[in-house]
């Protein structure tokens, strides 16, 4: 049976090992390099928002596409986002394959240079960010409440709920779990805007993520109250 394209649930919810395996399998059967690059872009956004590590997903495959694949407009548009995937000599090969000269490269990539910094692996949040988040959300609390929050930081979970319109104007949402909600609104907007450029997401033939519904996007903090009466499955459900 032919492998199916990845959907948004897989790209934004699947664990790293299975996700990487699924993308590699899709390419092995389809050789659809443009879809794989868009998958990579979606994962870059996920990695920039969540505290789990999704850096360098399918690094070898994406390097292969840029170093040996037929040059395309999409490769030109996305190459700078994947700059960290290459050492200097390989990056120079990519640049020369995709652009006639340095001036063309500079001109075409200048508008996104600031944006690409948001998805750099070095800028990706880790679970150490929890301390920064707790400092932010308790800044107006008493010292006692602040101390209590840090003493119980393993009970906190943070979500970022984003909302979009599809090509028919119908609203839908995408929730990022374990999100670094200490990011600024401007950073979140810039990252979500990347998703509006991607064409891989469809439902019933209708393109998703065509426009951000910014007024509905929100940062959410949950404090989990554990009970010995709850089994592991129920505790996990509370964290959803």
C-alpha positions in Angstrom: 0.0 0.0 0.0 1.3 3.4 -0.9 2.6 5.6 1.9 0.3 8.5 2.7 1.5 12.1 3.1 2.0 13.3 6.7 -0.8 15.3 8.2 -0.7 18.1 10.8 -1.4 15.8 13.7 1.7 13.7 12.9 3.9 16.7 12.3 3.0 18.5 15.5 2.2 15.6 17.9 4.3 12.6 16.9 7.3 11.8 19.0 10.7 12.5 17.4 11.9 9.0 16.6 8.6 8.0 14.9 8.3 11.3 13.1 11.8 11.1 11.6 11.2 7.5 10.5 7.8 8.5 9.0 9.3 11.3 6.9 12.2 9.2 5.7 9.8 6.4 4.7 7.6 8.9 2.8 10.6 10.2 0.8 11.9 6.7 0.1 8.6 5.8 -1.6 7.7 9.1 -3.3 10.9 11.1 -3.8 8.7 14.1 -3.1 11.5 16.5 -2.0 9.3 19.6 -2.0 6.9 18.0 0.5 9.8 16.9 2.7 11.1 20.4 2.8 7.7 21.7 3.9 7.6 18.9 6.5 11.0 20.2 7.7 9.7 23.7 7.8 6.8 22.7 10.0 9.1 20.8 12.4 11.3 23.9 12.6 8.3 25.9 13.8 7.4 23.1 16.3 11.0 23.0 17.6 11.1 26.8 18.0 7.9 26.8 20.1 8.1 23.6 22.3 10.5 22.7 25.0 11.1 19.1 23.6 14.0 18.6 21.2 13.1 18.4 17.5 16.3 20.0 16.2 17.8 18.6 13.0 15.0 16.2 12.2 15.9 14.2 9.1 19.2 16.2 8.8 20.8 13.7 6.4 17.8 13.6 4.1 17.4 17.3 3.9 21.1 17.8 3.3 20.8 15.3 0.4 17.9 17.1 -1.1 19.8 20.5 -1.1 23.1 19.0 -2.2 21.9 16.7 -4.9 18.3 17.5 -5.8 17.1 19.4 -8.8 17.2 23.1 -7.8 13.8 24.7 -7.4 12.1 27.9 -6.3 11.1 26.2 -3.0 14.7 25.2 -2.3 15.7 28.9 -2.8 12.9 30.1 -0.5 13.7 27.6 2.3 17.5 27.1 2.2 18.4 29.7 4.7 16.1 28.2 7.3 18.2 25.0 7.1 21.6 26.8 7.3 22.6 25.0 10.5 22.3 21.7 8.7 25.5 22.3 6.8 29.2 23.0 7.5 30.7 26.0 5.6 32.0 24.1 2.6 28.7 22.3 2.0 26.7 25.5 2.5 28.8 27.1 -0.2 27.9 24.2 -2.5 24.2 24.7 -1.8 24.4 28.5 -2.3 26.2 28.1 -5.7 23.7 25.4 -6.8 20.6 27.5 -6.1 21.8 31.1 -6.9 23.7 32.6 -9.8 25.8 34.8 -7.6 26.1 36.1 -4.0 24.2 39.3 -4.9 21.2 37.2 -6.0 21.4 35.1 -2.8 21.6 38.2 -0.6 18.7 40.0 -2.4 16.3 37.0 -2.3 17.1 36.0 1.3 17.3 39.4 2.9 13.5 39.7 3.8 13.7 36.4 5.9 17.0 36.8 7.6 15.6 38.0 10.9 12.9 35.3 10.8 15.3 32.5 10.2 17.0 33.3 13.5 13.9 32.3 15.4 14.2 28.7 14.1 17.9 28.2 14.6 18.6 25.1 16.7 20.6 27.2 19.1 17.5 29.4 19.8 15.2 26.4 20.5 13.8 26.3 24.0 14.5 23.4 26.4 12.8 22.4 29.6 15.2 24.7 31.4 12.9 27.5 30.1 10.4 26.5 32.7 12.2 28.7 35.3 11.9 31.7 32.9 8.2 31.0 32.4 7.5 30.7 36.1 9.5 34.0 36.8 7.3 35.7 34.2 3.9 34.4 35.4 4.6 35.0 39.1 6.2 38.4 38.7 3.3 40.1 40.6 2.9 37.4 43.2 4.1 37.4 46.8 7.5 35.8 47.6 5.7 32.9 49.3 3.6 32.2 46.1 6.7 32.5 43.9 8.6 30.0 46.1 5.6 27.6 46.1 5.4 27.8 42.3 9.1 26.9 41.9 8.8 24.1 44.5 6.0 22.6 42.4 7.2 23.4 38.9 6.9 19.8 37.8 3.1 20.2 38.2 2.9 22.9 35.6 2.2 22.5 31.9 2.2 25.2 29.3 0.3 25.3 26.1 0.1 27.7 23.2 -3.2 27.7 21.4 -3.1 29.1 17.9 -6.0 29.7 15.6 -6.1 29.9 11.8 -8.6 30.2 8.9 -8.6 27.7 6.0 -9.0 28.7 2.4 -12.8 28.7 2.9 -12.6 31.0 5.9 -13.4 28.3 8.4 -11.5 28.6 11.7 -9.5 25.8 13.2 -6.9 25.6 16.0 -3.5 24.1 16.6 -2.3 23.6 20.1 1.4 23.3 21.0 2.1 21.3 24.1 5.0 22.1 26.5 5.3 25.5 24.8 7.7 28.2 25.7 5.1 30.8 26.6 7.9 33.2 27.7 8.3 34.0 24.0 6.9 37.4 22.9 3.7 37.8 20.9 5.8 39.1 18.0 7.9 35.9 18.0 4.9 33.7 18.1 3.2 35.6 15.3 6.4 35.4 13.1 6.6 31.6 13.7 2.9 31.0 13.0 3.2 33.0 9.8 5.6 30.5 8.5 2.8 27.9 8.5 0.7 30.1 6.3 3.3 29.8 3.6 3.1 26.0 3.5 0.9 24.1 1.0 1.1 20.6 2.5 -1.8 21.0 4.9 -5.2 20.1 3.5 -8.5 18.7 4.7 -11.1 17.5 2.3 -9.2 19.3 -0.5 -9.2 22.6 1.3 -5.9 24.2 2.2 -5.4 24.8 6.0 -3.4 27.6 7.7 -4.1 30.3 5.2 -4.4 33.1 7.7 -3.7 33.6 11.5 -6.7 34.5 13.7 -4.4 36.4 16.0 -7.0 37.7 18.4 -7.9 34.1 19.4 -4.3 32.9 20.0 -3.4 32.5 23.6 -0.9 31.3 26.1 -2.2 28.8 28.7 -0.8 27.7 32.0 -2.2 24.6 33.7 -1.4 23.4 37.2 -1.9 19.7 37.7 -3.4 18.5 40.9 -2.3 14.9 41.4 -4.4 12.4 43.3 -3.4 8.9 44.4 -6.8 7.9 43.2 -5.9 8.7 39.6 -4.2 6.1 37.5 -1.5 7.0 35.0 -3.9 7.2 32.1 -6.1 9.7 34.0 -3.2 11.8 35.0 -2.1 11.9 31.4 -5.5 13.0 30.3 -5.4 15.9 32.8 -2.2 17.1 31.1 -3.8 17.3 27.7 
